[in-house]
Amino acid sequence: MTASDARAGQVDRRRLLRGMGGALLLPLLPGCGFGPEPLPDPWRPGSRLDAVVPTIDPYLDITNTNTGDRVALRFFDGRAYDRRAIRQLDWVFRDWRQNRSPEIDPRIYWALAALADAARRDGHSGQISLLSGYRTKRTNRMLQRKGAGAASNSYHTRRRAADIRLDGIPSEQVSDYAEWLQIGGVGWYAGSNFTHIDSGPIRTWSA
């Protein structure tokens, strides 16, 4: 067992229940379908995120801290994706150095919506600061040369990751809730005060 596994296992779920308020009170709906437009792979039936998707408000208020771009919108209307909203989100998540904005894995948007919805239920704004979204391989190599901690196989280069801060919520608490949701990969970066999430295999770490 790794240190991060031990930390995750020691999380006080009652504290999370209090800290993220109504989020953990969302009803779990195992096996519940979700409209006519299925979410693409890698969607993992049985995860807590999948279970609560039907109860999440798919509203995101996100600011890219590098560009200042901000969007506040609802990307799903209860039946289908709002393609214009998705394109706007993809633009905010773009590699701003290379001006590339491919389609981001929608699971990332649902994960962020779950976190933001939980924050709003607890009386916070739910506003998200995006530190890093999509990266081209060229940008990723540049960050590696600078010693910025970018992994060679980063999920950022696969359109499946986000580094975030959530207004008013300590990064450790954001990470704990993301772990509980079984989003995929969750990294807590205490020194830089941000949380990494990705839609890869379920795993956790801290730095």
Phi, psi and chi 1 to 4 in degrees:
 res  aa     phi    psi   chi1   chi2   chi3   chi4
   1 MET       -  131.5  177.2 -179.9  -70.8      -
   2 THR   -82.2  167.7   65.4      -      -      -
   3 ALA   -61.4  -37.8      -      -      -      -
   4 SER   -68.6  -35.8   61.4      -      -      -
   5 ASP   -62.5  -42.2  -70.4  -25.2      -      -
   6 ALA   -63.8  -41.9      -      -      -      -
   7 ARG   -61.8  -44.7 -177.5  178.9   67.3   84.7
   8 ALA   -62.0  -38.6      -      -      -      -
   9 GLY   -69.3  -20.6      -      -      -      -
  10 GLN   -94.6    1.1  -66.4  167.4   -0.3      -
  11 VAL   -60.8  130.8  170.3      -      -      -
  12 ASP   -79.6  105.5 -178.9  -15.5      -      -
  13 ARG   -66.1  -28.3  -58.1  -56.8  175.5 -172.7
  14 ARG   -66.5  -37.5  -70.8 -168.1  177.5   87.9
  15 ARG   -64.5  -40.7  178.9  178.6   61.9   79.3
  16 LEU   -62.8  -40.1  -77.8 -179.9      -      -
  17 LEU   -60.7  -41.4 -171.9   60.4      -      -
  18 ARG   -72.0  -44.4  -67.1 -168.2  -60.4  -89.2
  19 GLY   -69.2  -42.5      -      -      -      -
  20 MET   -98.4   10.2  -67.2  -57.0  -89.6      -
  21 GLY    55.8 -126.9      -      -      -      -
  22 GLY   -65.2  -12.6      -      -      -      -
  23 ALA   -57.4  -48.9      -      -      -      -
  24 LEU   -77.6   -4.4  -62.9 -172.3      -      -
  25 LEU   -91.1   -3.5  -62.2  177.3      -      -
  26 LEU   -59.7  134.8  -69.5  173.5      -      -
  27 PRO   -66.4  136.0   24.3  -33.1      -      -
  28 LEU   -84.3  132.1  -59.8 -178.4      -      -
  29 LEU  -125.3   72.6  -57.9  174.0      -      -
  30 PRO   -57.7  133.7  -21.4   32.6      -      -
  31 GLY    75.9    6.7      -      -      -      -
  32 CYS   -73.0  134.0 -178.5      -      -      -
  33 GLY   -74.3  167.9      -      -      -      -
  34 PHE  -142.4   75.8 -167.2   75.2      -      -
  35 GLY    72.6 -179.7      -      -      -      -
  36 PRO   -81.7  -11.7   30.5  -36.2      -      -
  37 GLU  -111.6   97.3 -172.3  170.7   -4.6      -
  38 PRO   -67.2  148.8   26.6  -34.2      -      -
  39 LEU   -75.5  143.0  -67.6  169.3      -      -
  40 PRO   -76.6  165.0   29.4  -35.4      -      -
  41 ASP   -60.4  151.4  -70.2  -24.9      -      -
  42 PRO   -89.5   90.3   32.3  -30.8      -      -
  43 TRP   -96.5  133.9 -156.9 -114.3      -      -
  44 ARG  -117.6   94.6   48.9  178.2   63.9   89.1
  45 PRO   -52.0  136.3  -25.0   35.0      -      -
  46 GLY   103.1  -17.3      -      -      -      -
  47 SER   -73.6  158.4   79.8      -      -      -
  48 ARG   -65.4  -36.6  -66.7 -170.3 -178.7  100.9
  49 LEU   -59.1  -47.5  175.5   59.5      -      -
  50 ASP   -59.2  -38.8  -60.8   63.4      -      -
  51 ALA   -65.7  -35.4      -      -      -      -
  52 VAL   -94.3   -4.6  -59.2      -      -      -
  53 VAL   -48.9  -44.4  157.0      -      -      -
  54 PRO   -63.4  -15.0  -23.4   35.9      -      -
  55 THR  -104.1   -4.2   69.9      -      -      -
  56 ILE   -82.7  137.1  -64.3  169.8      -      -
  57 ASP   -79.9  113.0 -179.5    0.7      -      -
  58 PRO   -78.4   52.3   30.1  -34.3      -      -
  59 TYR  -109.2  132.3  176.4   81.5      -      -
  60 LEU  -129.7  135.2  -72.6  172.7      -      -
  61 ASP  -122.3  100.9 -176.8  -15.4      -      -
  62 ILE  -126.0  136.1  -62.4 -176.7      -      -
  63 THR  -120.5  129.1  -61.2      -      -      -
  64 ASN   -81.0  116.3 -174.7  -48.3      -      -
  65 THR   -69.8  -17.5   60.6      -      -      -
  66 ASN   -84.4  -34.5  -58.4  -71.0      -      -
  67 THR  -110.1  -19.1   65.0      -      -      -
  68 GLY    82.5   -2.9      -      -      -      -
  69 ASP   -65.3  137.1  -67.2  -36.7      -      -
  70 ARG  -136.1  138.5  178.6 -178.1  179.0 -176.8
  71 VAL  -131.5  145.6  -66.1      -      -      -
  72 ALA  -135.7  108.1      -      -      -      -
  73 LEU  -159.6  166.5   46.0   76.2      -      -
  74 ARG  -109.6  122.4 -169.9  163.4  -80.6  103.4
  75 PHE   -97.1   -2.1   60.7   87.1      -      -
  76 PHE  -141.5  135.4 -168.6   85.8      -      -
  77 ASP  -103.2   13.1   67.1    5.7      -      -
  78 GLY    99.6  -17.0      -      -      -      -
  79 ARG  -128.9  -33.4  -65.5  175.6  -59.8  173.0
  80 ALA  -155.6  162.5      -      -      -      -
  81 TYR   -70.6  145.4  -71.8  105.7      -      -
  82 ASP   -87.0  103.3 -179.1  -28.9      -      -
  83 ARG   -63.5  -33.8  -64.9  -61.8  177.2 -177.0
  84 ARG   -65.6  -42.2 -177.8  172.4 -179.8  -87.7
  85 ALA   -63.9  -41.4      -      -      -      -
  86 ILE   -61.2  -42.4  -68.9  -69.2      -      -
  87 ARG   -62.8  -37.7  -73.7 -165.5  -64.5  -88.6
  88 GLN   -65.6  -41.9  -71.9  179.3  -85.1      -
  89 LEU   -64.3  -43.5  -74.4  167.9      -      -
  90 ASP   -58.2  -36.8  -70.9  -14.9      -      -
  91 TRP   -66.7  -41.8  175.7 -110.9      -      -
  92 VAL   -63.3  -34.1  170.1      -      -      -
  93 PHE   -84.4    2.4  -87.8   69.3      -      -
  94 ARG   -62.0  160.7   73.1 -170.4 -177.2  -80.8
  95 ASP   -76.9  100.0 -178.6  -26.7      -      -
  96 TRP   -70.9  -20.5   52.3  -86.6      -      -
  97 ARG   -71.6  -37.8  -65.1  177.1  177.2   86.9
  98 GLN  -104.3   -2.9  -56.8  -63.0  -38.5      -
  99 ASN    56.3   45.0 -153.6   31.3      -      -
 100 ARG  -114.3  130.6  -64.9  -83.1  -55.6  -80.5
 101 SER  -134.7   73.1   57.7      -      -      -
 102 PRO   -74.7  171.1   30.6  -35.4      -      -
 103 GLU   -68.3  127.9  -65.7 -179.6   -1.5      -
 104 ILE   -85.0  145.5  -58.7  -60.6      -      -
 105 ASP   -56.8  120.2  179.7    0.9      -      -
 106 PRO   -58.4  -22.4  -24.7   34.8      -      -
 107 ARG   -59.1  -32.7 -175.9  175.6  179.7   81.3
 108 ILE   -64.2  -42.3  -65.0  -60.6      -      -
 109 TYR   -65.8  -39.5  -65.1  149.3      -      -
 110 TRP   -66.2  -39.5  -77.6  109.6      -      -
 111 ALA   -62.3  -45.4      -      -      -      -
 112 LEU   -65.3  -38.3  -65.7  176.6      -      -
 113 ALA   -63.2  -38.4      -      -      -      -
 114 ALA   -63.5  -43.4      -      -      -      -
 115 LEU   -65.4  -44.6  -65.8  168.7      -      -
 116 ALA   -66.8  -39.9      -      -      -      -
 117 ASP   -61.6  -42.5 -162.4   19.9      -      -
 118 ALA   -61.4  -42.9      -      -      -      -
 119 ALA   -63.1  -43.6      -      -      -      -
 120 ARG   -64.0  -39.0  -71.2 -166.9  -62.2  -88.2
 121 ARG   -63.0  -24.2  -71.7  167.8 -178.2  -97.7
 122 ASP   -95.4    8.8 -159.7   40.9      -      -
 123 GLY    94.1    5.8      -      -      -      -
 124 HIS   -94.5  172.9  -61.5  -79.6      -      -
 125 SER   -73.7  -28.3   70.0      -      -      -
 126 GLY    79.3    4.9      -      -      -      -
 127 GLN   -72.0  138.7  -67.6  177.8  -16.6      -
 128 ILE  -114.3  133.1  -65.1  171.2      -      -
 129 SER  -100.9  122.6  -64.7      -      -      -
 130 LEU   -97.1  116.3  176.7   69.3      -      -
 131 LEU   -88.6  -34.7  -77.0   66.5      -      -
 132 SER  -155.9  130.8 -176.5      -      -      -
 133 GLY  -116.0 -113.7      -      -      -      -
 134 TYR   -74.7  142.5  170.8   66.0      -      -
 135 ARG  -130.5  134.4  -62.8  177.3 -161.7  151.8
 136 THR   -70.8  162.3   61.0      -      -      -
 137 LYS   -63.3  -31.6  -69.3 -176.1  177.7  179.8
 138 ARG   -63.8  -46.5  179.0  177.8  178.5 -178.6
 139 THR   -63.5  -40.5  -67.3      -      -      -
 140 ASN   -62.9  -41.1 -155.3   60.5      -      -
 141 ARG   -64.5  -39.3  -73.0 -167.3  -62.8  -91.6
 142 MET   -61.3  -42.9  179.8  -89.7  -68.8      -
 143 LEU   -66.9  -34.6  -67.4  174.0      -      -
 144 GLN   -64.0  -42.6  -74.6 -178.9  -70.4      -
 145 ARG   -62.6  -32.8  -71.3 -165.8  -62.0  -90.4
 146 LYS   -82.1   -2.9  -71.2 -173.3  173.0 -176.8
 147 GLY    70.6   32.6      -      -      -      -
 148 ALA   -86.5    7.3      -      -      -      -
 149 GLY    83.2   16.1      -      -      -      -
 150 ALA   -79.4  127.7      -      -      -      -
 151 ALA   -78.2  146.9      -      -      -      -
 152 SER   -63.6  -30.8   58.4      -      -      -
 153 ASN  -106.1   33.2   59.0  -14.4      -      -
 154 SER   -55.8  137.6  172.2      -      -      -
 155 TYR   -69.3  -15.0  -83.5   88.0      -      -
 156 HIS   -60.9  -35.4  -72.9  -80.4      -      -
 157 THR   -76.7  -10.9   66.1      -      -      -
 158 ARG  -102.0    7.0  -52.6 -177.6 -159.8 -176.2
 159 ARG    69.5   28.3  -55.0  170.4  -70.9  108.3
 160 ARG  -132.2   31.8  -65.1  171.9   57.6 -176.1
 161 ALA  -152.2  158.0      -      -      -      -
 162 ALA  -151.2  139.1      -      -      -      -
 163 ASP  -106.3  123.6  -65.4  -18.1      -      -
 164 ILE  -137.9  162.8   63.6  162.6      -      -
 165 ARG  -128.2  146.4  -63.3 -173.6 -177.5  113.0
 166 LEU  -116.4  121.6 -166.7   56.7      -      -
 167 ASP   -53.1  121.4 -177.4   45.1      -      -
 168 GLY    84.7   -3.1      -      -      -      -
 169 ILE  -114.2  124.6  -50.9  -68.0      -      -
 170 PRO   -57.4  142.6  -23.0   33.8      -      -
 171 SER   -60.7  -33.7   59.6      -      -      -
 172 GLU   -62.2  -38.9 -179.2 -179.2   13.2      -
 173 GLN   -70.8  -38.6 -161.1  166.9  -22.8      -
 174 VAL   -59.6  -45.0  174.8      -      -      -
 175 SER   -63.2  -42.7  -57.2      -      -      -
 176 ASP   -60.2  -43.6  -74.5  -17.7      -      -
 177 TYR   -69.8  -38.9 -174.1   50.2      -      -
 178 ALA   -61.2  -38.8      -      -      -      -
 179 GLU   -63.3  -44.9  -71.4  179.2   29.7      -
 180 TRP   -60.0  -37.2 -175.7   89.1      -      -
 181 LEU   -71.1  -14.1  -77.8  169.9      -      -
 182 GLN    58.4   48.1  -60.7  172.6  -38.2      -
 183 ILE   -64.1  -42.7  -72.3  169.1      -      -
 184 GLY   153.4 -121.5      -      -      -      -
 185 GLY   -83.2  136.7      -      -      -      -
 186 VAL  -135.5  122.7  178.2      -      -      -
 187 GLY  -121.6  133.3      -      -      -      -
 188 TRP  -106.8  120.5  174.9   44.6      -      -
 189 TYR  -111.2   88.9  -68.2   81.2      -      -
 190 ALA   -62.9  -42.9      -      -      -      -
 191 GLY   -62.6  -36.1      -      -      -      -
 192 SER   -98.6   -1.8  -58.0      -      -      -
 193 ASN    56.4   52.8 -171.3   34.5      -      -
 194 PHE  -146.2  165.8   73.7   87.0      -      -
 195 THR  -118.9  134.2  -60.7      -      -      -
 196 HIS   -99.0  133.2  166.3   99.4      -      -
 197 ILE  -127.6  147.5   64.8  168.5      -      -
 198 ASP  -147.8  165.7   65.0   56.4      -      -
 199 SER   -99.5   24.8   59.0      -      -      -
 200 GLY   -81.2 -163.1      -      -      -      -
 201 PRO   -58.9  151.4  -21.3   32.1      -      -
 202 ILE   -68.6  121.6  -67.4  176.2      -      -
 203 ARG  -164.5  159.9   64.8 -149.2 -170.2  -78.1
 204 THR  -138.7  154.7   62.8      -      -      -
 205 TRP  -160.3  167.5   65.9   92.8      -      -
 206 SER  -140.9  153.9   59.7      -      -      -
 207 ALA  -149.6      -      -      -      -      -
